[in-house]
Structure formats: structure tokens, C-alpha cells
Amino acid sequence: MITRLYKNTSAALLAGLLALPSLAAAAEAPALNMANTAWMLTATVLVLFMTIPGLALFYGGLVRTKNVLSVLMQCFAITCLVSVVWVAFAYSLAFGDGGAFNQWLGGLAKSFMVGIGVGALKGTIPETVFAMFQMTFAIITPALVVGGFAERMKFSSMLLFSLLWLVLVYVPLCHWVWGDGWLQKLGVMDFAGGIVVHINAGVAALVAALVLGRRKGFPQTAMPPHNLTMTVAGASMLWVGWFGFNAGSALAADGTAGMTMLVTHIAAAAGALTWMLCEWVLYKKPSVLGIVTGMVAGLGTITPASGFVGPLGGLAIGVTAGAACFFATNYMKRKLHVDDSLDVFPVHGVGGIIGTVLTAVFAATTLGGVGYVGDATMGRQIMTQLTGVASAIIWSGALTYVILKVVDAVTGLRVSQEHETEGLDITQHNETGYNL
């Protein structure tokens, strides 16, 4: 009896010891956090709100009356196109496991969201929410590129270009930086898209502007915005939506999200005031267009740094963005006569470059930041950031040029001079923005 009891007790103890690793693994497994999920659902809505209606209205007001509908249509159509492609296979390529090639691109195992059910988690939030949140980033990036070729590209060509650009340019770069690719492993710090979104879109817009050439009459003919009221409304929506863009990238309702929201707002305000003051000093009057563009510059420039810096960093980056992007915009328009219609490169491209590099400065703990990746020093982190910047410029610039040439060969890129004169609203969509 005693021997049997001893054997049973020993067996029970052994079974318990063997079960300990399983119990520990179960305890460490991520669990759904409803507060984080609620915040990420809200952030996702805010980022989608940035494209439609925010960016659509911002861009729509900046073009001439005869092209307002074409820009609204392009933003709306890109939203629909990217959404379908993202679910079909782009999400899987960006955030899936690419196996031996994972440093370059993800795999196709999650195409059409296979295996992503109601209970699937990404950290502490449903993977469906994570996929949708990342979808909104994939939507706004090609929509930003529209500003580089506004008022002169065929609608059919725009759709084909946006499709190819999403798959060949955005998805790989997104994987490199956020999908456990080589830039992420290198230690590049890009919290919410300075490289993936702003440098990427800015360089693509510049290449598109150069390949398509100037609009008819540029720069001799003045081409002022047709409706600044619409532009200010869109800019205001962008400002609010950007809190989801940056603070949502924390993927949690925590202190990082709170600090990110604070520095995002500070940078936007500082960028707007700095641009306004530059105009006031040089041209004697501050403009509404200037203050809202400065706000966008501040937001784009703080984006890569937003989760890594403190209030001092947010203020410094915002002031730098307002001044640097102001002079970059004026230099491109007045000196180089590059017809980047809605100033995508001097605002988003230049801002993204500055913000990505300054992340390595203001992330320093002595300046209120969170520190660096691993054991990196400021100098080493600056070099890492520059590697990310150079990679994005080369990849986006080269691939965008090739895609434009392919699209030109297939459908032709630019509308005829007659159609450009008449306006894209009538010639591409048989509608007008205003019937007064």
C-alpha cells in the first residue's frame, strides 16, 4: 500500500513538473486586451479619415476648379483599390513570414486573410484590427503621390500606376521596416512612417512630376488653389486624423501612445507657426495656405520620431520642419521650376528625411527621448537612419521610374493638351465640380 502510494505520488509530481513549461508558456501567451483593441479600432478610423475625406479635400481645394472632382475621385478610387489588394495578398507579403527570404519580403500564407479568424491575435489586439490599421497606411501613401502629378495624368493610368506601385514599392519597403525585414533588424527607427510613408511617397511624387513634365503654362501662368476653404477643412481633418496615425502606431493604449500624441500636436503647431513667420518676414503677409502647409510639414516630419522623442524633441522637430520645408518648397517652385503640383516632395519627402535623421538625435535620453535600439550610440544610430533614408530614396525612385515607363507604354500617362486645358473633371469623368 505504501509502495503504491509512493509510486502514485511520484508519478503525479513528475507529471506536474513536466507540465510546468506548458503552464508557463500559456501564462506568457498574449491575451486580448480590450482597452488596446478599443483604442486601435478608433485609431484605424482616424487614419482612414485622413485619406477620405481629409486628404481628398486638402488636395481638392489646392487644384483648379476644372480638376477638383478628378482629385477627389483619385483619392476615393485608390482607397477602394488598395483595400481589395491588401486583403487579397499585399498584407501577407508585407507582414507574413517569408521564410528564407523574410529579410526582403513576406510570404503568401495569409492571402485573403487565410487563418486570421476572430480569435487570431497580433500582440494584444485582434489581427484583423492590426491588418485593417496597416491597410489605412497602405491607402494614404499612394494617395499622397497623387499630388505630384495632379491635373495631368489619365485616370486609367493612375489606377494602374497605383496598383503596381503599391505591390512593387510600398509592400517591400513596409516589410523591410515593420515586417521583420532587413532594415528593422538593422535597427532603423521609424515609429509611424517617416520612411515607409513620407520619404517613399515624396520621392515617388518627385519622379512622377519629372517624368510627366510640367503642366501647360507652368511656371509662367499662375495656378492658385481654387478653394482654400476646402483645403483648410481637409487640413484640419488631417491634423485630427494624424493622432491615429502616430499614436495608434504604439498598438496600445499606454504611456507611449500618450507621449506620441503630445509630441505630434506640438510639432504640428510649431511647424505651422514657423512657416507662417517665414512667410510674414519674407512676403510681409502670412497666408492661410502657408500655415496649413506648415502644419502638414510638422506632422510629416515628427512621424518617424513620434514614439521615440519627448516634448523638447517634438518642438525642435516641428520648428525645423516649418523652416526647412518652406524653403524647399520655394526653391523647387521658384528656382528649379519642378512642377510637383501639390508640393509632395518638399513637404513630405524633405520632412520625412529630416524627421528620420533627427530621430537619432532627439531619441537620446538626455533630451527626453527613450534611447536607441540595442547598444547604439547617437552617431551609430544616425548612420543607421541614413541607411534607411538612402534605401527608401533609391528603391522608391528607381522602381517608380520603371513603373511609370511601363504604364506609359501600356496606356499612356498624360492626357492630351486639349483635355488638360478643358480639365480632367469633364474629360475623364464627364462631370463638373460646380454647377453654379
DRENDO-1510 file (C-alpha; in Angstrom, 1 decimal, always signed):
<recs>
REC; n; res; u; v; w
REC; 1; MET; +0.0; +0.0; +0.0 .
REC; 2; ILE; +2.8; +2.4; +1.0 .
REC; 3; THR; +4.8; +1.4; -2.1 .
REC; 4; ARG; +1.7; +2.0; -4.4 .
REC; 5; LEU; +1.1; +5.4; -2.7 .
REC; 6; TYR; +4.7; +6.4; -3.2 .
REC; 7; LYS; +4.6; +5.4; -6.9 .
REC; 8; ASN; +1.4; +7.3; -7.5 .
REC; 9; THR; +2.7; +10.4; -5.7 .
REC; 10; SER; +6.0; +10.3; -7.7 .
REC; 11; ALA; +4.1; +9.9; -10.9 .
REC; 12; ALA; +1.9; +12.9; -10.0 .
REC; 13; LEU; +4.9; +15.0; -9.1 .
REC; 14; LEU; +6.7; +14.1; -12.3 .
REC; 15; ALA; +3.6; +14.9; -14.4 .
REC; 16; GLY; +3.3; +18.2; -12.6 .
REC; 17; LEU; +7.0; +19.1; -13.3 .
REC; 18; LEU; +6.6; +18.2; -16.9 .
REC; 19; ALA; +3.5; +20.4; -17.2 .
REC; 20; LEU; +5.3; +23.4; -15.8 .
REC; 21; PRO; +6.8; +24.6; -19.1 .
REC; 22; SER; +3.4; +24.3; -20.8 .
REC; 23; LEU; +1.8; +26.3; -18.0 .
REC; 24; ALA; +4.5; +28.9; -18.2 .
REC; 25; ALA; +4.0; +29.1; -21.9 .
REC; 26; ALA; +0.3; +29.5; -21.5 .
REC; 27; ALA; +0.9; +32.3; -18.9 .
REC; 28; GLU; +3.2; +34.1; -21.3 .
REC; 29; ALA; +1.0; +33.8; -24.4 .
REC; 30; PRO; -0.5; +37.2; -25.3 .
REC; 31; ALA; -4.1; +37.7; -24.3 .
REC; 32; LEU; -6.7; +40.0; -25.8 .
REC; 33; ASN; -6.6; +43.5; -24.2 .
REC; 34; MET; -10.0; +45.2; -24.7 .
REC; 35; ALA; -8.6; +48.7; -23.9 .
REC; 36; ASN; -5.9; +48.3; -26.5 .
REC; 37; THR; -8.4; +46.9; -29.0 .
REC; 38; ALA; -10.8; +49.8; -28.5 .
REC; 39; TRP; -8.1; +52.4; -29.0 .
REC; 40; MET; -6.8; +50.6; -32.1 .
REC; 41; LEU; -10.3; +50.5; -33.6 .
REC; 42; THR; -10.5; +54.2; -33.0 .
REC; 43; ALA; -7.0; +54.9; -34.4 .
REC; 44; THR; -7.9; +52.9; -37.6 .
REC; 45; VAL; -10.9; +55.0; -38.2 .
REC; 46; LEU; -8.9; +58.2; -37.7 .
REC; 47; VAL; -6.2; +57.1; -40.2 .
REC; 48; LEU; -8.9; +56.2; -42.8 .
REC; 49; PHE; -10.5; +59.6; -42.1 .
REC; 50; MET; -7.1; +61.2; -43.1 .
REC; 51; THR; -7.5; +60.0; -46.7 .
REC; 52; ILE; -11.2; +60.3; -47.2 .
REC; 53; PRO; -12.3; +63.0; -46.6 .
REC; 54; GLY; -9.1; +64.7; -45.2 .
REC; 55; LEU; -6.5; +64.3; -47.9 .
REC; 56; ALA; -9.2; +64.4; -50.7 .
REC; 57; LEU; -10.5; +67.8; -49.5 .
REC; 58; PHE; -7.0; +69.1; -48.8 .
REC; 59; TYR; -5.8; +68.2; -52.4 .
REC; 60; GLY; -9.2; +69.0; -53.9 .
REC; 61; GLY; -9.1; +72.6; -52.8 .
REC; 62; LEU; -5.5; +73.1; -54.0 .
REC; 63; VAL; -6.2; +72.3; -57.6 .
REC; 64; ARG; -8.0; +74.4; -60.1 .
REC; 65; THR; -11.8; +74.4; -60.4 .
REC; 66; LYS; -11.8; +72.2; -63.6 .
REC; 67; ASN; -9.9; +69.4; -61.8 .
REC; 68; VAL; -11.4; +69.3; -58.3 .
REC; 69; LEU; -13.5; +66.1; -59.0 .
REC; 70; SER; -10.6; +64.3; -60.6 .
REC; 71; VAL; -8.5; +64.6; -57.4 .
REC; 72; LEU; -11.4; +63.6; -55.2 .
REC; 73; MET; -12.1; +60.6; -57.5 .
REC; 74; GLN; -8.5; +59.5; -57.4 .
REC; 75; CYS; -8.3; +59.5; -53.6 .
REC; 76; PHE; -11.6; +57.6; -53.4 .
REC; 77; ALA; -10.6; +55.1; -56.1 .
REC; 78; ILE; -7.2; +54.4; -54.5 .
REC; 79; THR; -8.9; +53.7; -51.2 .
REC; 80; CYS; -11.1; +51.1; -52.8 .
REC; 81; LEU; -8.3; +49.6; -54.9 .
REC; 82; VAL; -5.8; +49.3; -52.2 .
REC; 83; SER; -8.3; +47.8; -49.7 .
REC; 84; VAL; -9.1; +44.9; -52.1 .
REC; 85; VAL; -5.4; +44.2; -53.0 .
REC; 86; TRP; -4.4; +44.5; -49.3 .
REC; 87; VAL; -6.8; +41.7; -48.3 .
REC; 88; ALA; -6.0; +39.6; -51.4 .
REC; 89; PHE; -2.3; +39.3; -50.9 .
REC; 90; ALA; -0.5; +42.6; -50.0 .
REC; 91; TYR; -0.9; +42.3; -46.3 .
REC; 92; SER; +0.5; +38.8; -46.4 .
REC; 93; LEU; +3.6; +40.0; -48.4 .
REC; 94; ALA; +4.1; +42.9; -46.0 .
REC; 95; PHE; +3.6; +41.2; -42.7 .
REC; 96; GLY; +3.7; +37.5; -43.3 .
REC; 97; ASP; +6.6; +35.1; -42.8 .
REC; 98; GLY; +8.8; +34.9; -45.9 .
REC; 99; GLY; +10.9; +32.1; -44.7 .
REC; 100; ALA; +14.4; +32.1; -46.1 .
REC; 101; PHE; +13.6; +35.4; -47.9 .
REC; 102; ASN; +11.9; +37.1; -45.0 .
REC; 103; GLN; +14.5; +39.9; -44.8 .
REC; 104; TRP; +13.2; +41.0; -48.2 .
REC; 105; LEU; +9.6; +40.1; -48.4 .
REC; 106; GLY; +6.9; +38.2; -46.6 .
REC; 107; GLY; +5.1; +35.1; -47.8 .
REC; 108; LEU; +1.6; +34.4; -49.2 .
REC; 109; ALA; +0.3; +32.2; -46.4 .
REC; 110; LYS; -2.1; +34.9; -45.2 .
REC; 111; SER; -3.5; +35.8; -48.6 .
REC; 112; PHE; -7.2; +36.5; -48.4 .
REC; 113; MET; -6.7; +36.6; -44.7 .
REC; 114; VAL; -6.5; +32.8; -44.5 .
REC; 115; GLY; -6.0; +31.7; -40.9 .
REC; 116; ILE; -6.9; +35.1; -39.5 .
REC; 117; GLY; -10.1; +34.3; -37.6 .
REC; 118; VAL; -12.0; +36.1; -34.9 .
REC; 119; GLY; -9.6; +34.8; -32.2 .
REC; 120; ALA; -6.3; +35.5; -34.0 .
REC; 121; LEU; -4.1; +38.0; -32.2 .
REC; 122; LYS; -1.3; +40.3; -33.1 .
REC; 123; GLY; +0.2; +41.1; -29.7 .
REC; 124; THR; -2.8; +42.1; -27.6 .
REC; 125; ILE; -5.2; +43.1; -30.3 .
REC; 126; PRO; -7.1; +41.1; -32.9 .
REC; 127; GLU; -5.0; +40.6; -36.1 .
REC; 128; THR; -8.0; +41.7; -38.1 .
REC; 129; VAL; -7.7; +45.1; -36.4 .
REC; 130; PHE; -3.9; +45.2; -37.0 .
REC; 131; ALA; -4.4; +44.3; -40.7 .
REC; 132; MET; -7.0; +47.0; -41.1 .
REC; 133; PHE; -4.9; +49.6; -39.3 .
REC; 134; GLN; -1.9; +48.8; -41.6 .
REC; 135; MET; -4.3; +48.9; -44.6 .
REC; 136; THR; -5.1; +52.6; -43.9 .
REC; 137; PHE; -1.3; +53.4; -44.1 .
REC; 138; ALA; -1.1; +51.5; -47.4 .
REC; 139; ILE; -4.1; +53.6; -48.7 .
REC; 140; ILE; -2.8; +57.0; -47.8 .
REC; 141; THR; +0.7; +56.5; -49.2 .
REC; 142; PRO; -0.2; +56.2; -52.9 .
REC; 143; ALA; -2.9; +58.8; -52.4 .
REC; 144; LEU; -0.2; +61.2; -51.3 .
REC; 145; VAL; +1.7; +60.5; -54.6 .
REC; 146; VAL; -1.3; +61.9; -56.5 .
REC; 147; GLY; -0.2; +65.4; -55.5 .
REC; 148; GLY; +2.9; +65.1; -57.7 .
REC; 149; PHE; +1.0; +64.5; -60.9 .
REC; 150; ALA; -2.3; +66.2; -60.2 .
REC; 151; GLU; -4.2; +67.8; -63.1 .
REC; 152; ARG; -2.4; +65.9; -65.9 .
REC; 153; MET; -2.5; +62.1; -65.6 .
REC; 154; LYS; -5.1; +59.8; -67.1 .
REC; 155; PHE; -7.4; +58.2; -64.6 .
REC; 156; SER; -6.8; +54.7; -66.1 .
REC; 157; SER; -3.1; +55.3; -65.9 .
REC; 158; MET; -3.4; +56.5; -62.3 .
REC; 159; LEU; -5.2; +53.3; -61.3 .
REC; 160; LEU; -2.6; +51.0; -63.0 .
REC; 161; PHE; +0.3; +53.0; -61.6 .
REC; 162; SER; -1.2; +52.9; -58.0 .
REC; 163; LEU; -1.7; +49.2; -58.2 .
REC; 164; LEU; +1.9; +48.4; -59.4 .
REC; 165; TRP; +3.4; +51.0; -57.0 .
REC; 166; LEU; +1.6; +49.5; -54.0 .
REC; 167; VAL; +2.8; +46.0; -54.8 .
REC; 168; LEU; +6.3; +46.7; -56.0 .
REC; 169; VAL; +7.3; +49.7; -54.0 .
REC; 170; TYR; +5.2; +50.1; -50.8 .
REC; 171; VAL; +4.9; +46.5; -49.8 .
REC; 172; PRO; +8.6; +45.6; -49.8 .
REC; 173; LEU; +9.6; +48.8; -48.1 .
REC; 174; CYS; +6.9; +48.3; -45.5 .
REC; 175; HIS; +8.2; +44.7; -44.8 .
REC; 176; TRP; +11.8; +45.9; -44.6 .
REC; 177; VAL; +11.0; +48.4; -41.9 .
REC; 178; TRP; +8.0; +47.0; -40.0 .
REC; 179; GLY; +7.6; +43.3; -41.1 .
REC; 180; ASP; +10.8; +42.0; -39.5 .
REC; 181; GLY; +12.8; +42.8; -42.7 .
REC; 182; TRP; +16.5; +43.8; -43.0 .
REC; 183; LEU; +16.0; +47.5; -42.1 .
REC; 184; GLN; +14.2; +46.5; -38.9 .
REC; 185; LYS; +16.9; +44.0; -38.0 .
REC; 186; LEU; +19.5; +46.7; -38.7 .
REC; 187; GLY; +17.8; +48.9; -36.0 .
REC; 188; VAL; +16.2; +51.6; -38.1 .
REC; 189; MET; +13.8; +53.7; -36.0 .
REC; 190; ASP; +10.6; +54.6; -37.9 .
REC; 191; PHE; +7.8; +54.7; -35.5 .
REC; 192; ALA; +4.9; +55.6; -37.8 .
REC; 193; GLY; +6.1; +56.0; -41.3 .
REC; 194; GLY; +8.8; +58.6; -42.0 .
REC; 195; ILE; +10.5; +56.2; -44.3 .
REC; 196; VAL; +7.6; +53.9; -45.3 .
REC; 197; VAL; +5.1; +56.6; -46.0 .
REC; 198; HIS; +6.6; +60.1; -46.3 .
REC; 199; ILE; +10.0; +59.6; -48.0 .
REC; 200; ASN; +8.5; +56.9; -50.1 .
REC; 201; ALA; +5.6; +59.0; -51.3 .
REC; 202; GLY; +7.7; +62.2; -51.6 .
REC; 203; VAL; +10.3; +60.6; -53.8 .
REC; 204; ALA; +7.7; +58.9; -56.0 .
REC; 205; ALA; +5.8; +62.2; -56.4 .
REC; 206; LEU; +9.0; +63.9; -57.5 .
REC; 207; VAL; +9.9; +61.2; -60.0 .
REC; 208; ALA; +6.3; +61.3; -61.4 .
REC; 209; ALA; +6.4; +65.1; -61.7 .
REC; 210; LEU; +9.7; +64.9; -63.6 .
REC; 211; VAL; +8.6; +62.1; -65.9 .
REC; 212; LEU; +5.2; +63.6; -66.8 .
REC; 213; GLY; +6.6; +67.1; -67.2 .
REC; 214; ARG; +5.1; +70.4; -66.2 .
REC; 215; ARG; +1.5; +71.4; -66.5 .
REC; 216; LYS; +0.6; +73.5; -69.5 .
REC; 217; GLY; +1.6; +77.1; -68.7 .
REC; 218; PHE; +3.7; +76.3; -65.6 .
REC; 219; PRO; +5.5; +78.4; -64.2 .
REC; 220; GLN; +4.5; +81.4; -66.3 .
REC; 221; THR; +0.8; +81.1; -65.6 .
REC; 222; ALA; -0.4; +81.4; -62.0 .
REC; 223; MET; -2.3; +78.3; -60.8 .
REC; 224; PRO; -3.6; +79.3; -57.4 .
REC; 225; PRO; -5.8; +76.9; -55.3 .
REC; 226; HIS; -9.5; +77.2; -56.3 .
REC; 227; ASN; -11.0; +76.8; -52.9 .
REC; 228; LEU; -8.9; +77.4; -49.8 .
REC; 229; THR; -11.9; +76.9; -47.5 .
REC; 230; MET; -12.0; +73.3; -48.7 .
REC; 231; THR; -8.2; +73.0; -48.2 .
REC; 232; VAL; -8.4; +74.3; -44.6 .
REC; 233; ALA; -11.2; +71.9; -43.8 .
REC; 234; GLY; -9.2; +69.0; -45.2 .
REC; 235; ALA; -6.0; +70.1; -43.4 .
REC; 236; SER; -8.0; +70.2; -40.1 .
REC; 237; MET; -9.2; +66.7; -40.7 .
REC; 238; LEU; -5.6; +65.6; -41.4 .
REC; 239; TRP; -4.4; +67.1; -38.1 .
REC; 240; VAL; -7.0; +65.3; -36.1 .
REC; 241; GLY; -6.6; +62.0; -38.0 .
REC; 242; TRP; -2.8; +62.1; -37.5 .
REC; 243; PHE; -3.3; +61.3; -33.9 .
REC; 244; GLY; -4.5; +57.9; -35.0 .
REC; 245; PHE; -1.6; +57.7; -37.5 .
REC; 246; ASN; +1.1; +58.3; -34.9 .
REC; 247; ALA; -0.3; +57.4; -31.5 .
REC; 248; GLY; -2.0; +54.4; -33.0 .
REC; 249; SER; +1.4; +53.1; -34.0 .
REC; 250; ALA; +2.0; +52.3; -30.4 .
REC; 251; LEU; -0.5; +49.5; -30.9 .
REC; 252; ALA; -1.6; +50.0; -27.2 .
REC; 253; ALA; -3.4; +52.5; -25.0 .
REC; 254; ASP; -0.4; +53.3; -22.9 .
REC; 255; GLY; +2.1; +55.9; -22.0 .
REC; 256; THR; +3.9; +55.7; -25.3 .
REC; 257; ALA; +0.7; +56.5; -27.2 .
REC; 258; GLY; +0.1; +59.4; -24.8 .
REC; 259; MET; +3.5; +60.9; -25.3 .
REC; 260; THR; +3.3; +60.3; -29.1 .
REC; 261; MET; +0.0; +62.2; -29.3 .
REC; 262; LEU; +1.5; +65.1; -27.3 .
REC; 263; VAL; +4.7; +65.5; -29.4 .
REC; 264; THR; +2.6; +65.1; -32.6 .
REC; 265; HIS; +0.4; +68.0; -31.7 .
REC; 266; ILE; +3.4; +70.1; -30.6 .
REC; 267; ALA; +5.2; +69.5; -33.9 .
REC; 268; ALA; +2.1; +70.4; -35.9 .
REC; 269; ALA; +1.6; +73.7; -34.1 .
REC; 270; ALA; +5.3; +74.6; -34.2 .
REC; 271; GLY; +5.6; +73.7; -37.9 .
REC; 272; ALA; +2.5; +75.9; -38.7 .
REC; 273; LEU; +3.8; +78.9; -36.8 .
REC; 274; THR; +7.3; +78.6; -38.2 .
REC; 275; TRP; +6.1; +78.5; -41.8 .
REC; 276; MET; +3.7; +81.4; -41.1 .
REC; 277; LEU; +6.5; +83.5; -39.7 .
REC; 278; CYS; +8.8; +82.7; -42.6 .
REC; 279; GLU; +6.2; +84.0; -45.0 .
REC; 280; TRP; +5.4; +87.0; -42.9 .
REC; 281; VAL; +9.1; +88.1; -42.8 .
REC; 282; LEU; +9.8; +87.4; -46.5 .
REC; 283; TYR; +6.5; +88.4; -48.1 .
REC; 284; LYS; +5.0; +90.8; -45.5 .
REC; 285; LYS; +1.8; +88.8; -45.1 .
REC; 286; PRO; +1.1; +85.4; -43.7 .
REC; 287; SER; -1.1; +83.2; -45.8 .
REC; 288; VAL; -3.8; +80.6; -44.9 .
REC; 289; LEU; -2.2; +78.2; -47.4 .
REC; 290; GLY; +1.2; +78.7; -45.7 .
REC; 291; ILE; +0.0; +78.0; -42.2 .
REC; 292; VAL; -1.8; +74.8; -43.1 .
REC; 293; THR; +1.1; +73.6; -45.2 .
REC; 294; GLY; +3.4; +74.2; -42.3 .
REC; 295; MET; +1.1; +72.1; -40.1 .
REC; 296; VAL; +1.3; +69.2; -42.6 .
REC; 297; ALA; +5.1; +69.6; -42.7 .
REC; 298; GLY; +5.3; +69.4; -38.9 .
REC; 299; LEU; +3.2; +66.3; -38.8 .
REC; 300; GLY; +5.1; +64.5; -41.6 .
REC; 301; THR; +8.4; +65.3; -40.0 .
REC; 302; ILE; +7.5; +64.2; -36.5 .
REC; 303; THR; +6.0; +60.9; -37.8 .
REC; 304; PRO; +9.2; +58.7; -37.7 .
REC; 305; ALA; +10.3; +60.2; -34.3 .
REC; 306; SER; +6.9; +60.4; -32.6 .
REC; 307; GLY; +7.2; +57.4; -30.4 .
REC; 308; PHE; +10.8; +57.9; -29.5 .
REC; 309; VAL; +11.1; +61.6; -28.5 .
REC; 310; GLY; +9.9; +63.9; -25.8 .
REC; 311; PRO; +8.2; +67.3; -25.9 .
REC; 312; LEU; +11.5; +69.1; -26.5 .
REC; 313; GLY; +12.1; +66.9; -29.5 .
REC; 314; GLY; +8.6; +67.5; -30.8 .
REC; 315; LEU; +9.1; +71.2; -30.6 .
REC; 316; ALA; +12.5; +71.2; -32.2 .
REC; 317; ILE; +11.5; +68.9; -35.0 .
REC; 318; GLY; +8.3; +71.0; -35.7 .
REC; 319; VAL; +10.3; +74.3; -35.9 .
REC; 320; THR; +12.9; +72.7; -38.2 .
REC; 321; ALA; +10.2; +71.2; -40.4 .
REC; 322; GLY; +8.4; +74.5; -40.8 .
REC; 323; ALA; +11.5; +76.4; -41.9 .
REC; 324; ALA; +13.2; +73.6; -44.0 .
REC; 325; CYS; +10.0; +72.6; -45.9 .
REC; 326; PHE; +9.1; +76.2; -46.5 .
REC; 327; PHE; +12.5; +76.9; -48.2 .
REC; 328; ALA; +12.5; +73.6; -50.0 .
REC; 329; THR; +9.0; +74.3; -51.5 .
REC; 330; ASN; +10.0; +77.8; -52.6 .
REC; 331; TYR; +13.3; +76.6; -54.1 .
REC; 332; MET; +11.7; +73.9; -56.1 .
REC; 333; LYS; +8.9; +76.1; -57.4 .
REC; 334; ARG; +10.8; +79.4; -58.0 .
REC; 335; LYS; +14.4; +78.2; -58.8 .
REC; 336; LEU; +14.1; +74.7; -60.2 .
REC; 337; HIS; +10.6; +75.1; -61.7 .
REC; 338; VAL; +9.8; +71.5; -60.8 .
REC; 339; ASP; +6.0; +71.1; -61.2 .
REC; 340; ASP; +5.3; +68.8; -58.2 .
REC; 341; SER; +1.8; +70.1; -58.3 .
REC; 342; LEU; +0.9; +70.0; -54.6 .
REC; 343; ASP; +4.4; +70.1; -53.1 .
REC; 344; VAL; +4.6; +66.4; -52.1 .
REC; 345; PHE; +8.4; +66.1; -52.2 .
REC; 346; PRO; +9.4; +69.4; -50.5 .
REC; 347; VAL; +6.8; +68.8; -47.7 .
REC; 348; HIS; +6.6; +65.0; -47.2 .
REC; 349; GLY; +9.8; +63.9; -48.8 .
REC; 350; VAL; +12.1; +66.5; -47.2 .
REC; 351; GLY; +10.1; +66.4; -43.9 .
REC; 352; GLY; +10.4; +62.6; -43.8 .
REC; 353; ILE; +14.2; +62.7; -44.4 .
REC; 354; ILE; +14.7; +65.4; -41.7 .
REC; 355; GLY; +12.5; +63.6; -39.2 .
REC; 356; THR; +14.1; +60.2; -39.8 .
REC; 357; VAL; +17.6; +61.6; -39.2 .
REC; 358; LEU; +16.6; +63.8; -36.2 .
REC; 359; THR; +15.0; +60.7; -34.6 .
REC; 360; ALA; +18.6; +59.7; -33.8 .
REC; 361; VAL; +19.3; +63.0; -32.1 .
REC; 362; PHE; +16.1; +63.6; -30.0 .
REC; 363; ALA; +15.6; +60.0; -29.0 .
REC; 364; ALA; +18.6; +60.5; -26.7 .
REC; 365; THR; +17.5; +60.1; -23.1 .
REC; 366; THR; +19.4; +63.3; -22.2 .
REC; 367; LEU; +17.0; +65.1; -24.5 .
REC; 368; GLY; +13.8; +63.5; -23.1 .
REC; 369; GLY; +13.8; +60.5; -25.6 .
REC; 370; VAL; +13.5; +56.8; -25.0 .
REC; 371; GLY; +17.0; +55.9; -26.1 .
REC; 372; TYR; +18.3; +53.8; -29.0 .
REC; 373; VAL; +17.9; +50.3; -30.4 .
REC; 374; GLY; +20.2; +47.9; -28.6 .
REC; 375; ASP; +23.6; +49.4; -27.6 .
REC; 376; ALA; +23.7; +52.0; -30.4 .
REC; 377; THR; +25.1; +55.5; -29.7 .
REC; 378; MET; +23.8; +58.7; -31.3 .
REC; 379; GLY; +26.4; +58.5; -34.0 .
REC; 380; ARG; +25.8; +54.9; -34.8 .
REC; 381; GLN; +22.0; +55.5; -34.9 .
REC; 382; ILE; +22.4; +58.4; -37.2 .
REC; 383; MET; +24.3; +56.2; -39.7 .
REC; 384; THR; +21.5; +53.5; -39.3 .
REC; 385; GLN; +18.9; +56.2; -40.0 .
REC; 386; LEU; +20.8; +57.4; -43.1 .
REC; 387; THR; +20.9; +53.9; -44.4 .
REC; 388; GLY; +17.1; +53.7; -44.1 .
REC; 389; VAL; +16.7; +57.1; -45.8 .
REC; 390; ALA; +19.1; +56.1; -48.7 .
REC; 391; SER; +17.4; +52.8; -49.2 .
REC; 392; ALA; +13.9; +54.4; -49.4 .
REC; 393; ILE; +15.1; +57.0; -51.9 .
REC; 394; ILE; +16.9; +54.5; -54.2 .
REC; 395; TRP; +14.1; +51.9; -54.0 .
REC; 396; SER; +11.2; +54.3; -54.5 .
REC; 397; GLY; +12.9; +56.5; -57.0 .
REC; 398; ALA; +14.2; +53.6; -59.3 .
REC; 399; LEU; +11.0; +51.5; -59.1 .
REC; 400; THR; +8.7; +54.5; -59.6 .
REC; 401; TYR; +10.5; +55.5; -62.7 .
REC; 402; VAL; +10.3; +51.9; -64.1 .
REC; 403; ILE; +6.6; +51.6; -63.3 .
REC; 404; LEU; +5.8; +55.0; -64.9 .
REC; 405; LYS; +7.6; +53.9; -68.1 .
REC; 406; VAL; +5.7; +50.6; -68.2 .
REC; 407; VAL; +2.4; +52.3; -67.6 .
REC; 408; ASP; +3.2; +54.9; -70.3 .
REC; 409; ALA; +3.9; +52.0; -72.7 .
REC; 410; VAL; +0.6; +50.3; -71.9 .
REC; 411; THR; -1.9; +53.1; -71.5 .
REC; 412; GLY; +0.0; +56.4; -71.9 .
REC; 413; LEU; +0.5; +58.6; -68.9 .
REC; 414; ARG; -0.6; +62.0; -69.7 .
REC; 415; VAL; -3.9; +63.5; -71.1 .
REC; 416; SER; -3.8; +65.4; -74.3 .
REC; 417; GLN; -3.2; +69.2; -74.2 .
REC; 418; GLU; -6.8; +69.8; -75.2 .
REC; 419; HIS; -8.1; +67.7; -72.4 .
REC; 420; GLU; -5.7; +69.3; -69.9 .
REC; 421; THR; -6.9; +72.7; -71.0 .
REC; 422; GLU; -10.6; +71.7; -70.7 .
REC; 423; GLY; -9.9; +70.0; -67.3 .
REC; 424; LEU; -9.9; +66.4; -66.1 .
REC; 425; ASP; -13.4; +66.6; -64.5 .
REC; 426; ILE; -15.1; +66.8; -67.9 .
REC; 427; THR; -12.6; +64.8; -70.0 .
REC; 428; GLN; -12.1; +61.9; -67.6 .
REC; 429; HIS; -15.4; +61.7; -65.7 .
REC; 430; ASN; -17.9; +63.7; -67.7 .
REC; 431; GLU; -18.8; +65.7; -64.6 .
REC; 432; THR; -18.1; +69.1; -63.1 .
REC; 433; GLY; -17.4; +70.0; -59.5 .
REC; 434; TYR; -19.6; +73.1; -59.5 .
REC; 435; ASN; -22.9; +73.9; -61.3 .
REC; 436; LEU; -23.5; +77.5; -60.4 .
</recs>
